[in-house]
Amino acid sequence: MRNLLPLLLLASHGFSAGEASTRLLYDSPAKRFFESAPLGNGRVGAMVFGGVDEERIVLNESSVWSGSPQNADREGAAAVLPEIRRLLREGRNPDAEALVSQHFTCVPPGSNGAFGANVQFGCYQVLGNLRILSGKVPTLSSPSSHDGQAGQQIAQASDGDPNTKWCFEHGGKPVQWQIELPEDTRPTRYQFTSANDMPERDPQQWKLEGSRDGITWVLLDERTNQPPISNRQESKAYDIARPGKCRFFRFTFSNNPGVPHFQLAEIGLNRVGRKDEAPSKYHRALDLRNAVASVRYEQSGVTHDRTHFISAPDEVYVSRYSASKPGEVSFSIALDRPERATTTAVGNDSLLMTGTLNDGKGGEGLTHVTRVKVATKGGSVKAVGNTLRIENADEVTLYVAAATNYMGFAGRRSADPLAATSADLTKAMAKGYDALLADHIKDHRSWFDRVSLHLGDADAAKAGERTTDQRLEDFSKGKADPALAALYFNYGRYLLIGSSRPGGLPANLQGIWAEEIQTPWNGDWHLDINVQMNYWPALSGNLIELQDPLDALIASLVEPGSKTARAYYNARGWVAHVITNPWGFTSPGEGASWGATTGGSSWLCQHLWSRYEYTLDKAYLAKVYPILKGSALFYLDNLMEEPKNKWLVTGPSNSPENGFIMADGRSAHVCMGPTVDIQQLRELFGNTARAAEILGTDDDLRKELLATRAKLAPNQIGPDGRLQEWLEPYGETEPTHRHVSHLYGLHPYHEITPEGTPELAEATRKSLERRGDAGTGWSLAWKINLWARLHDGDRAHKLLTMLLNPTTDTGVTHFNGGGAGSSKNLFCFHPPFQIDGNFGGAAGIAEMLLQSHPDSGVPSAEPVIRLLPALPSAWPEGEVKGLRARGAVTVDVRWKNGKIISARLTPQLDGMLMIRHAGRTLMKPTRAGVPLELTAADFK
């Protein structure tokens, strides 16, 4: 094992065609979060920037959630339901919507308009930042723990850019800024640069102190009653009254009366600056096969290597820093968080950061703990204030452990995170770096190596030598790079492995990777496609057990969802609407235009049935059947008869986040029987009835479900030939809306197929054409899957190229697709960053190569394994191994010139397989574990 690390680093400098699809490569450090390298073990996450002089590593832990459990169901809501339904039957949708807004939403503020960090709904949040300040770079810190907020942290006050600032609420404590220099220095002046706004936040009273050891301090300068700097982003210099030769300098700023914030754009001391020469031969990589991030560069004649990984078996993040010459590794280590955290040194080799989050009701919520422990070879390590300083080491290894006291439905579930993190570090350090790395790689590859994808490209080796950001740019300009699609597929699988592990919490809107306190959309689990899309690659991508966290989330919603079902609908069973969190939120959302959507729980149940389809595990089906049954009972009780055709429909509901225009010109969102609801209920009722039949239970319920299913409103083709989104052919408030929810029956359900329902399939095609190709990141991903189901590989590939459009975060949310695409680290941008597009895009690539759904939605219909059903002309040759098909079958396919050369299907059970390719359908008997080998001749 002693040779493993050098081999890994050597591999990162020599390239092969395979590495073009399994490695992200860069020639400079990341400047922003969405350029950095994600690592994760399902619970702990890290984003590695690869900075030379200043390295920032964003740390995450999947249960770092503010908020707390609450009863958000509105009292008396069910009493209003009959009137809402009467208005809907009479076509008075805007009036019904007004009643929903007043009486049928959750108890305010709900998710607080997606800004829930400080309300009871809560928000997924960053754990903190691990900062490495190397060589002769000054070390910045805030002894008063005023590190700032995301994008406005202490580093921004010394980045030389007056357009950035250090800004935060001081909480009534004096603000301290401290710098540690590599050697004693005697500055004679200092200067402040004002920020771009709010002059009253400029410091007006402060003192400057110096120290040679960080312990004993002397006063160097003091100012009182200073006016704000005259102009914004202007610099003002001050002479130091008593200059002294010191290694440490500290400003202490008193709070301005009545002003809760502090801010400065820049703080500078003369004679203080960087002294290291610029690095050369910089190389940064993320190895997807081994889940290892590496950095290598040369500086002052020394080659520096860094290796980073997060171990699932041992629950620790590990970084190793080494150099080609002895004694050349020197840096400082700091831990910080934008709020609610305190960092202290423990002994001379450890840091401890602890804090308690906001519970959203005026008290303290979840407690978080982060520990860093240092092991050195040569040199020295000592604590300096709340930082650690390593001097002249040959090699340094950092071990980081993190935990919270979240005791909910899944996760670490540690009542004592202090003890848990201490035990993790003790165990990991006793095991040793080499063994940790070996076990980590073995564990990761047990998942990652289940599937491999190679898309033929004579230039793949050359593609692997280009940086990932350059490949994105070249691809957007029309340069062929099939290996980039394979890389995106592998990256999606890598991210799922890193953010969803058995026993843990499910991947959220950002997986587990976030740098903010207030993450976009609270970083929660949206149930109108987003969390479901996160798990689309789990089954077909042969990562079936990684669905365990989603299953746990679904199970956790049954109890609170039963209360919500009674409170709003007087119904049996359970329901969840659009948003949820680790605290069991199942109420409608706070806005009628989106929060009345009732299909969240039915869509979740699809994943339970689909897992059975892919495994044929009856024990699993028996375990989840009560959840399916409870959901079906809710919808049985919740159906109403619409007056025109006497069909059974839902109501009130929404077609997710979309609105329509009525005949009288008024617009509305609340409706009865949107197409997506009815498609989902046909699926849920059919799946639950089939499950009851397989398990030999609930025969009366099975019959009732099938009888009710037959009375549901059918799919309708509108006057313009498109599939209707609502019961009536309403006008559209936004014809190119990002959601295409009424096409649920095409994907992810399969009641609409080109083979079984050609007219409806054509209507979905026309709907997609009218919607347009543009969309948010996740919308593009969904459309890839939809076009693949229509067997149009070239159109699906066109959407994939749009998903791979290079983009950067503008800080602005675009719902019309503006700015959608992929960042430099391939994170999918809504914008902002949402990881569902990564997962949906990976699933779409698999869908282009293999589909295994039945030809219709008939509950007893058998799956059809379609080989290369939507192969684009851009991938004329290639090979995929290990994909999973319904019926518990593993599939390998090799093709050339767009046609199959060979296929191997390995079933887990005896049975009969229906296989389709190139217009021919085969029926083949199979035996468990015995591969079925097919060639091109079988399909002639």
ZAMARGU-4260 file (C-alpha; in steps of 0.2 Angstrom, whole numbers, plus 5000, padded with zeros to 4 digits):
<rodrens>
0) 5000/5000/5000 | 5015/5012/5002 | 5016/5014/4983 | 4997/5018/4980 | 4998/5037/4982
5) 5012/5039/4970 | 5003/5028/4958 | 4988/5039/4959 | 4997/5055/4957 | 5007/5047/4942
10) 4990/5042/4934 | 4984/5060/4936 | 4998/5066/4924 | 4997/5053/4910 | 4980/5051/4901
15) 4971/5038/4892 | 4954/5037/4882 | 4946/5030/4898 | 4952/5044/4909 | 4943/5056/4897
20) 4927/5049/4904 | 4932/5047/4922 | 4943/5062/4926 | 4939/5081/4928 | 4955/5091/4925
25) 4960/5109/4927 | 4976/5119/4925 | 4972/5132/4939 | 4964/5133/4956 | 4945/5136/4958
30) 4940/5154/4961 | 4922/5150/4965 | 4912/5136/4973 | 4905/5129/4957 | 4923/5127/4950
35) 4929/5116/4965 | 4930/5098/4966 | 4916/5089/4976 | 4920/5074/4987 | 4907/5065/4998
40) 4904/5049/5007 | 4885/5051/5008 | 4885/5060/5024 | 4901/5071/5024 | 4905/5082/5009
45) 4919/5093/5004 | 4923/5105/4990 | 4941/5107/4986 | 4947/5123/4978 | 4965/5119/4975
50) 4972/5136/4980 | 4991/5137/4981 | 4993/5151/4994 | 4976/5151/5001 | 4966/5135/5000
55) 4947/5134/5005 | 4939/5118/5008 | 4920/5119/5010 | 4914/5106/5022 | 4896/5099/5023
60) 4887/5086/5033 | 4870/5080/5027 | 4860/5084/5043 | 4866/5102/5045 | 4848/5109/5045
65) 4841/5123/5054 | 4822/5123/5060 | 4813/5110/5070 | 4798/5099/5070 | 4781/5108/5068
70) 4763/5106/5065 | 4760/5116/5050 | 4743/5110/5046 | 4730/5124/5046 | 4716/5121/5058
75) 4699/5120/5050 | 4705/5118/5033 | 4694/5102/5029 | 4679/5113/5032 | 4683/5124/5017
80) 4686/5109/5005 | 4667/5107/5000 | 4666/5125/4995 | 4683/5125/4985 | 4677/5110/4976
85) 4660/5118/4972 | 4669/5133/4964 | 4680/5122/4954 | 4665/5112/4947 | 4657/5128/4943
90) 4672/5134/4933 | 4676/5148/4946 | 4694/5143/4947 | 4701/5161/4953 | 4688/5161/4967
95) 4693/5144/4972 | 4711/5149/4972 | 4707/5164/4983 | 4699/5152/4996 | 4714/5140/4994
100) 4726/5155/4998 | 4716/5160/5013 | 4711/5143/5021 | 4720/5128/5012 | 4739/5133/5013
105) 4750/5128/5027 | 4752/5139/5043 | 4762/5154/5038 | 4776/5157/5035 | 4779/5139/5028
110) 4795/5138/5019 | 4796/5157/5020 | 4796/5159/5001 | 4811/5148/5000 | 4821/5158/5013
115) 4818/5147/5028 | 4835/5148/5037 | 4827/5157/5051 | 4809/5150/5052 | 4804/5133/5058
120) 4804/5125/5041 | 4822/5127/5041 | 4836/5126/5028 | 4850/5115/5023 | 4866/5124/5027
125) 4885/5124/5025 | 4895/5115/5040 | 4910/5127/5038 | 4926/5131/5029 | 4943/5123/5032
130) 4956/5135/5027 | 4974/5131/5023 | 4986/5146/5022 | 5002/5140/5014 | 5020/5146/5014
135) 5024/5164/5017 | 5006/5170/5015 | 4999/5179/5030 | 4986/5170/5040 | 4969/5179/5042
140) 4957/5176/5056 | 4944/5184/5067 | 4947/5180/5086 | 4929/5187/5089 | 4922/5174/5077
145) 4916/5187/5064 | 4921/5177/5049 | 4907/5184/5039 | 4894/5177/5028 | 4895/5168/5011
150) 4904/5179/4998 | 4907/5192/5011 | 4920/5184/5022 | 4936/5190/5031 | 4946/5184/5015
155) 4937/5197/5005 | 4944/5211/5016 | 4962/5207/5010 | 4959/5201/4992 | 4964/5218/4984
160) 4947/5220/4976 | 4937/5235/4982 | 4921/5227/4974 | 4921/5214/4987 | 4918/5216/5006
165) 4919/5209/5023 | 4901/5211/5029 | 4890/5204/5043 | 4879/5207/5058 | 4891/5209/5073
170) 4879/5203/5086 | 4884/5216/5099 | 4902/5210/5100 | 4917/5220/5096 | 4924/5214/5079
175) 4942/5208/5078 | 4953/5206/5062 | 4970/5197/5065 | 4984/5193/5054 | 4999/5181/5057
180) 5014/5185/5046 | 5028/5172/5042 | 5041/5183/5050 | 5042/5199/5061 | 5038/5215/5051
185) 5037/5233/5056 | 5023/5242/5046 | 5021/5260/5049 | 5004/5264/5041 | 4988/5255/5038
190) 4973/5258/5027 | 4954/5254/5026 | 4944/5254/5010 | 4926/5258/5012 | 4912/5246/5005
195) 4900/5250/4991 | 4886/5255/5002 | 4880/5260/5020 | 4893/5273/5026 | 4886/5270/5044
200) 4893/5253/5044 | 4911/5260/5042 | 4922/5258/5058 | 4922/5274/5068 | 4932/5268/5083
205) 4946/5255/5084 | 4963/5250/5091 | 4978/5241/5083 | 4989/5229/5093 | 5004/5219/5089
210) 5012/5203/5096 | 5028/5193/5093 | 5020/5177/5099 | 5001/5179/5098 | 5000/5179/5117
215) 5007/5195/5123 | 5000/5211/5115 | 5005/5229/5114 | 4995/5244/5109 | 5001/5252/5092
220) 4988/5264/5087 | 4970/5269/5093 | 4957/5280/5085 | 4940/5286/5091 | 4925/5296/5084
225) 4931/5294/5066 | 4919/5299/5053 | 4914/5287/5039 | 4926/5287/5024 | 4920/5301/5012
230) 4916/5291/4997 | 4911/5273/4994 | 4926/5261/4989 | 4938/5275/4993 | 4954/5271/5003
235) 4960/5281/5018 | 4977/5278/5026 | 4982/5280/5044 | 5000/5282/5052 | 5004/5270/5066
240) 5007/5280/5082 | 5019/5267/5090 | 5026/5256/5076 | 5033/5240/5082 | 5041/5224/5075
245) 5028/5210/5077 | 5023/5194/5069 | 5004/5196/5074 | 4994/5211/5071 | 4976/5213/5077
250) 4962/5227/5075 | 4948/5228/5087 | 4933/5238/5080 | 4920/5244/5093 | 4902/5243/5087
255) 4894/5259/5080 | 4879/5264/5091 | 4862/5258/5083 | 4871/5250/5068 | 4869/5230/5068
260) 4881/5228/5054 | 4900/5230/5051 | 4908/5231/5034 | 4924/5235/5025 | 4930/5232/5008
265) 4949/5231/5012 | 4961/5231/5026 | 4979/5233/5023 | 4996/5235/5032 | 5011/5242/5022
270) 5026/5231/5021 | 5015/5216/5022 | 5013/5205/5006 | 5016/5189/4998 | 5033/5183/4995
275) 5032/5166/4987 | 5035/5166/4968 | 5021/5161/4957 | 5018/5142/4955 | 5021/5133/4939
280) 5015/5117/4931 | 4999/5118/4940 | 4988/5102/4939 | 4971/5099/4948 | 4961/5084/4945
285) 4946/5074/4952 | 4947/5055/4949 | 4929/5049/4948 | 4934/5030/4948 | 4944/5032/4965
290) 4934/5048/4972 | 4951/5056/4975 | 4955/5075/4972 | 4973/5079/4968 | 4983/5095/4966
295) 5001/5096/4960 | 5012/5112/4957 | 5030/5118/4957 | 5035/5133/4967 | 5053/5139/4971
300) 5060/5123/4964 | 5049/5112/4975 | 5035/5100/4969 | 5020/5100/4980 | 5007/5087/4980
305) 4990/5086/4989 | 4978/5072/4990 | 4960/5073/4996 | 4947/5060/4999 | 4932/5056/5011
310) 4931/5039/5018 | 4914/5031/5020 | 4920/5015/5029 | 4930/5027/5042 | 4919/5042/5042
315) 4933/5055/5040 | 4939/5068/5027 | 4958/5066/5024 | 4970/5078/5016 | 4989/5074/5013
320) 5001/5088/5009 | 5019/5083/5004 | 5034/5090/4995 | 5048/5084/4984 | 5061/5091/4997
325) 5062/5089/5016 | 5055/5103/5027 | 5045/5112/5013 | 5028/5110/5020 | 5022/5125/5030
330) 5005/5132/5032 | 4992/5138/5045 | 4975/5129/5047 | 4959/5138/5052 | 4940/5132/5054
335) 4926/5145/5052 | 4908/5146/5048 | 4898/5162/5043 | 4887/5161/5059 | 4883/5151/5075
340) 4900/5143/5077 | 4915/5144/5089 | 4933/5137/5085 | 4945/5133/5098 | 4962/5124/5098
345) 4963/5108/5107 | 4981/5104/5112 | 4994/5109/5099 | 4987/5098/5085 | 4968/5099/5084
350) 4954/5112/5081 | 4937/5110/5087 | 4922/5120/5080 | 4905/5119/5088 | 4889/5128/5086
355) 4870/5127/5088 | 4858/5132/5073 | 4842/5142/5074 | 4827/5131/5078 | 4815/5144/5070
360) 4805/5148/5085 | 4817/5158/5095 | 4828/5145/5103 | 4842/5134/5099 | 4841/5119/5087
365) 4853/5106/5080 | 4871/5106/5087 | 4885/5103/5075 | 4903/5098/5078 | 4919/5098/5067
370) 4936/5092/5072 | 4952/5093/5063 | 4968/5084/5069 | 4985/5085/5061 | 4999/5072/5059
375) 5016/5078/5053 | 5031/5069/5047 | 5046/5081/5052 | 5043/5099/5057 | 5032/5106/5070
380) 5014/5110/5074 | 5007/5121/5087 | 4991/5131/5091 | 4991/5149/5088 | 4975/5157/5095
385) 4961/5147/5086 | 4972/5141/5072 | 4986/5128/5070 | 5003/5132/5062 | 5014/5119/5054
390) 5032/5123/5051 | 5045/5115/5040 | 5037/5098/5039 | 5041/5084/5026 | 5023/5078/5025
395) 5006/5083/5034 | 4990/5074/5035 | 4974/5082/5040 | 4960/5071/5047 | 4942/5079/5049
400) 4927/5072/5057 | 4910/5080/5058 | 4893/5075/5066 | 4877/5083/5073 | 4864/5078/5085
405) 4850/5075/5072 | 4840/5060/5078 | 4827/5060/5064 | 4822/5047/5051 | 4840/5043/5045
410) 4858/5049/5046 | 4872/5047/5059 | 4859/5048/5073 | 4872/5053/5086 | 4866/5060/5103
415) 4884/5065/5107 | 4892/5072/5092 | 4907/5078/5102 | 4911/5060/5107 | 4907/5053/5090
420) 4919/5065/5081 | 4933/5061/5094 | 4930/5042/5091 | 4931/5044/5073 | 4947/5053/5073
425) 4955/5041/5085 | 4950/5026/5075 | 4955/5034/5058 | 4973/5039/5065 | 4976/5022/5072
430) 4972/5014/5056 | 4984/5025/5046 | 4983/5035/5030 | 4988/5021/5018 | 4975/5009/5025
435) 4962/5023/5025 | 4965/5027/5007 | 4965/5009/5001 | 4948/5005/5010 | 4941/5021/5004
440) 4945/5016/4985 | 4939/4999/4988 | 4922/5005/4995 | 4920/5018/4981 | 4924/5007/4967
445) 4912/4993/4973 | 4899/5006/4968 | 4907/5015/4954 | 4913/5000/4944 | 4896/4992/4942
450) 4894/5001/4926 | 4906/5007/4913 | 4902/5018/4897 | 4914/5021/4883 | 4908/5031/4868
455) 4919/5028/4853 | 4931/5043/4849 | 4948/5042/4840 | 4952/5058/4849 | 4947/5053/4866
460) 4965/5052/4873 | 4968/5070/4867 | 4951/5075/4875 | 4958/5068/4891 | 4973/5079/4890
465) 4962/5095/4889 | 4955/5103/4904 | 4937/5100/4908 | 4932/5119/4906 | 4941/5119/4889
470) 4932/5104/4884 | 4915/5112/4888 | 4920/5127/4878 | 4925/5117/4863 | 4910/5106/4864
475) 4898/5121/4864 | 4907/5127/4848 | 4903/5111/4839 | 4919/5101/4842 | 4914/5082/4844
480) 4918/5075/4861 | 4908/5059/4864 | 4919/5055/4879 | 4912/5071/4887 | 4895/5064/4887
485) 4902/5048/4895 | 4911/5059/4908 | 4894/5068/4912 | 4886/5051/4914 | 4900/5045/4926
490) 4899/5061/4935 | 4881/5059/4939 | 4884/5042/4946 | 4899/5048/4956 | 4888/5062/4964
495) 4875/5050/4969 | 4887/5039/4977 | 4894/5054/4986 | 4878/5061/4992 | 4866/5046/4995
500) 4872/5030/5005 | 4862/5017/5014 | 4857/5023/5031 | 4859/5041/5027 | 4848/5056/5022
505) 4843/5057/5004 | 4852/5069/4992 | 4844/5086/4993 | 4843/5100/4980 | 4862/5102/4981
510) 4866/5084/4985 | 4876/5087/5000 | 4887/5102/4993 | 4882/5119/4999 | 4892/5135/5004
515) 4878/5145/5011 | 4868/5148/5026 | 4853/5151/5016 | 4854/5139/5002 | 4844/5141/4986
520) 4826/5134/4989 | 4832/5130/5007 | 4841/5115/4999 | 4826/5105/5003 | 4817/5090/4995
525) 4805/5096/4982 | 4792/5083/4978 | 4785/5089/4961 | 4800/5082/4952 | 4817/5087/4960
530) 4820/5074/4973 | 4813/5061/4962 | 4825/5066/4948 | 4839/5064/4960 | 4836/5045/4960
535) 4832/5042/4942 | 4850/5035/4939 | 4849/5024/4954 | 4840/5009/4946 | 4845/5009/4928
540) 4863/5014/4934 | 4864/4999/4945 | 4865/5008/4961 | 4849/5001/4968 | 4854/5001/4986
545) 4858/5020/4985 | 4839/5022/4984 | 4838/5017/5003 | 4838/5035/5009 | 4824/5040/4998
550) 4814/5025/5004 | 4818/5031/5022 | 4812/5048/5018 | 4795/5042/5010 | 4792/5031/5025
555) 4795/5045/5037 | 4781/5055/5029 | 4768/5043/5032 | 4764/5048/5050 | 4764/5067/5048
560) 4756/5064/5031 | 4742/5055/5039 | 4738/5070/5050 | 4739/5081/5035 | 4727/5070/5025
565) 4714/5071/5039 | 4717/5090/5043 | 4714/5095/5025 | 4704/5082/5016 | 4696/5071/5030
570) 4704/5057/5021 | 4712/5040/5025 | 4730/5036/5021 | 4744/5049/5020 | 4749/5063/5008
575) 4763/5075/5005 | 4762/5090/4994 | 4777/5100/4986 | 4790/5103/4999 | 4797/5093/5014
580) 4812/5093/5026 | 4820/5082/5039 | 4807/5087/5051 | 4792/5079/5042 | 4784/5093/5034
585) 4769/5087/5023 | 4757/5102/5023 | 4753/5111/5007 | 4765/5125/5003 | 4762/5143/5008
590) 4757/5148/4990 | 4741/5142/4982 | 4749/5144/4964 | 4761/5130/4968 | 4758/5123/4986
595) 4741/5115/4982 | 4749/5102/4971 | 4744/5085/4978 | 4754/5073/4968 | 4770/5073/4979
600) 4766/5057/4988 | 4760/5047/4973 | 4776/5052/4963 | 4786/5046/4978 | 4777/5029/4978
605) 4783/5026/4960 | 4800/5024/4966 | 4795/5011/4978 | 4786/5001/4965 | 4800/5004/4952
610) 4813/4997/4964 | 4803/4981/4965 | 4802/4980/4946 | 4821/4981/4945 | 4824/4968/4958
615) 4808/4957/4959 | 4812/4956/4978 | 4796/4951/4986 | 4802/4954/5003 | 4805/4972/4999
620) 4788/4974/4991 | 4780/4967/5007 | 4790/4980/5017 | 4784/4995/5006 | 4767/4989/5002
625) 4759/4997/5017 | 4766/5014/5011 | 4758/5011/4993 | 4742/5006/5001 | 4741/5021/5012
630) 4744/5033/4998 | 4731/5024/4987 | 4718/5026/5001 | 4721/5044/5002 | 4718/5047/4984
635) 4703/5035/4984 | 4695/5047/4997 | 4701/5062/4988 | 4693/5060/4971 | 4679/5070/4965
640) 4667/5069/4950 | 4669/5083/4937 | 4652/5088/4930 | 4655/5087/4912 | 4660/5069/4908
645) 4658/5062/4926 | 4676/5057/4926 | 4685/5055/4943 | 4698/5069/4946 | 4708/5077/4960
650) 4704/5094/4967 | 4710/5106/4972 | 4727/5104/4964 | 4740/5112/4952 | 4749/5106/4937
655) 4766/5109/4946 | 4770/5128/4946 | 4761/5132/4930 | 4746/5143/4926 | 4732/5144/4913
660) 4720/5156/4905 | 4702/5153/4906 | 4689/5158/4893 | 4685/5174/4902 | 4703/5179/4901
665) 4707/5177/4919 | 4722/5167/4924 | 4723/5154/4938 | 4733/5140/4945 | 4722/5130/4956
670) 4711/5117/4946 | 4704/5100/4947 | 4711/5085/4938 | 4727/5091/4930 | 4733/5078/4918
675) 4749/5074/4929 | 4738/5070/4944 | 4727/5057/4934 | 4742/5049/4926 | 4750/5047/4943
680) 4734/5039/4950 | 4733/5027/4936 | 4750/5022/4939 | 4748/5021/4958 | 4732/5012/4958
685) 4739/5000/4945 | 4755/4997/4955 | 4746/4995/4972 | 4733/4983/4964 | 4747/4973/4956
690) 4757/4973/4972 | 4742/4966/4982 | 4740/4952/4969 | 4758/4947/4970 | 4758/4947/4989
695) 4741/4938/4990 | 4733/4952/5000 | 4719/4965/5000 | 4709/4957/4986 | 4694/4969/4989
700) 4705/4984/4989 | 4713/4978/4973 | 4697/4977/4964 | 4691/4994/4971 | 4708/5001/4964
705) 4706/4994/4947 | 4687/4999/4946 | 4691/5017/4951 | 4706/5017/4940 | 4694/5014/4925
710) 4684/5029/4930 | 4698/5042/4930 | 4699/5056/4917 | 4708/5050/4902 | 4723/5058/4893
715) 4716/5070/4881 | 4722/5077/4864 | 4718/5095/4862 | 4712/5104/4847 | 4729/5109/4842
720) 4735/5090/4843 | 4745/5092/4859 | 4742/5082/4875 | 4731/5093/4886 | 4739/5099/4902
725) 4722/5102/4911 | 4704/5095/4909 | 4700/5109/4897 | 4710/5116/4883 | 4715/5132/4892
730) 4726/5145/4886 | 4744/5146/4893 | 4751/5160/4903 | 4768/5153/4899 | 4769/5142/4883
735) 4787/5138/4886 | 4785/5134/4904 | 4800/5124/4912 | 4788/5110/4919 | 4781/5097/4907
740) 4771/5088/4920 | 4757/5083/4909 | 4770/5072/4900 | 4773/5061/4915 | 4764/5047/4907
745) 4778/5046/4894 | 4792/5048/4907 | 4794/5043/4920 | 4778/5033/4919 | 4775/5022/4903
750) 4757/5023/4899 | 4761/5033/4883 | 4773/5024/4872 | 4777/5025/4853 | 4773/5007/4851
755) 4758/5005/4862 | 4749/5022/4861 | 4756/5030/4845 | 4743/5044/4844 | 4746/5049/4862
760) 4765/5048/4859 | 4763/5060/4844 | 4753/5072/4855 | 4767/5072/4867 | 4779/5076/4853
765) 4769/5091/4848 | 4768/5096/4866 | 4787/5096/4868 | 4789/5105/4851 | 4778/5119/4858
770) 4786/5120/4874 | 4803/5122/4866 | 4820/5115/4870 | 4826/5129/4881 | 4823/5127/4900
775) 4831/5127/4917 | 4845/5114/4920 | 4833/5101/4927 | 4820/5104/4914 | 4833/5101/4900
780) 4837/5084/4909 | 4819/5079/4909 | 4817/5083/4891 | 4832/5072/4887 | 4823/5058/4895
785) 4806/5062/4886 | 4814/5063/4869 | 4823/5047/4872 | 4806/5038/4876 | 4800/5045/4859
790) 4816/5036/4852 | 4823/5052/4845 | 4841/5050/4850 | 4847/5065/4840 | 4834/5077/4848
795) 4839/5070/4865 | 4857/5073/4861 | 4853/5091/4856 | 4846/5094/4873 | 4862/5086/4881
800) 4873/5098/4872 | 4862/5112/4879 | 4864/5104/4897 | 4883/5105/4894 | 4883/5123/4889
805) 4896/5132/4899 | 4889/5144/4911 | 4893/5153/4927 | 4882/5159/4942 | 4875/5176/4940
810) 4866/5176/4956 | 4850/5177/4947 | 4837/5164/4946 | 4831/5161/4928 | 4815/5151/4926
815) 4815/5152/4907 | 4831/5143/4904 | 4842/5159/4903 | 4860/5154/4910 | 4856/5135/4911
820) 4870/5123/4908 | 4885/5117/4917 | 4898/5125/4927 | 4917/5122/4926 | 4915/5108/4938
825) 4900/5101/4929 | 4887/5106/4942 | 4871/5109/4934 | 4864/5126/4934 | 4845/5130/4936
830) 4852/5143/4938 | 4857/5143/4952 | 4866/5127/4956 | 4854/5112/4957 | 4860/5094/4957
835) 4844/5086/4950 | 4850/5091/4932 | 4866/5081/4935 | 4856/5066/4940 | 4843/5068/4927
840) 4855/5070/4913 | 4865/5055/4918 | 4848/5045/4918 | 4844/5052/4901 | 4860/5045/4894
845) 4856/5028/4901 | 4839/5030/4894 | 4846/5033/4876 | 4855/5016/4878 | 4843/5005/4887
850) 4825/5006/4891 | 4815/4992/4900 | 4797/4998/4903 | 4781/4989/4896 | 4773/4995/4880
855) 4758/5001/4890 | 4751/5006/4907 | 4741/4990/4909 | 4746/4984/4927 | 4750/4966/4921
860) 4760/4972/4906 | 4777/4964/4905 | 4793/4974/4903 | 4802/4976/4886 | 4820/4977/4886
865) 4825/4990/4872 | 4843/4990/4866 | 4849/5006/4860 | 4832/5013/4858 | 4837/5032/4856
870) 4856/5031/4850 | 4861/5047/4843 | 4871/5049/4827 | 4885/5057/4838 | 4889/5041/4846
875) 4891/5029/4831 | 4901/5017/4842 | 4903/5012/4860 | 4901/5000/4874 | 4891/5000/4890
880) 4892/4987/4903 | 4882/4984/4919 | 4866/4994/4916 | 4851/4987/4925 | 4834/4983/4917
885) 4817/4979/4924 | 4816/4960/4928 | 4832/4960/4938 | 4843/4959/4922 | 4860/4967/4920
890) 4864/4972/4902 | 4880/4975/4892 | 4879/4981/4874 | 4893/4985/4861 | 4889/4993/4845
895) 4897/5000/4829 | 4891/5011/4815 | 4875/5013/4826 | 4871/4994/4826 | 4873/4981/4839
900) 4888/4970/4838 | 4885/4960/4854 | 4874/4961/4869 | 4874/4951/4885 | 4859/4950/4897
905) 4862/4942/4914 | 4846/4939/4924 | 4845/4936/4942 | 4830/4924/4941 | 4823/4911/4929
910) 4810/4918/4917 | 4807/4924/4899 | 4814/4940/4892 | 4806/4951/4879 | 4820/4960/4870
915) 4818/4973/4856 | 4831/4981/4844 | 4830/4988/4826 | 4812/4985/4825 | 4813/4966/4830
920) 4806/4959/4846 | 4813/4943/4853 | 4807/4931/4866 | 4820/4922/4875 | 4819/4910/4890
925) 4833/4913/4903 | 4840/4905/4918 | 4846/4914/4934 | 4865/4919/4933 | 4867/4912/4915
930) 4871/4926/4903 | 4861/4927/4887 | 4872/4931/4872 | 4865/4940/4857 | 4873/4947/4841
935) 4868/4957/4826 | 4862/4941/4818 | 4848/4939/4831 | 4840/4955/4825 | 4840/4952/4806
</rodrens>
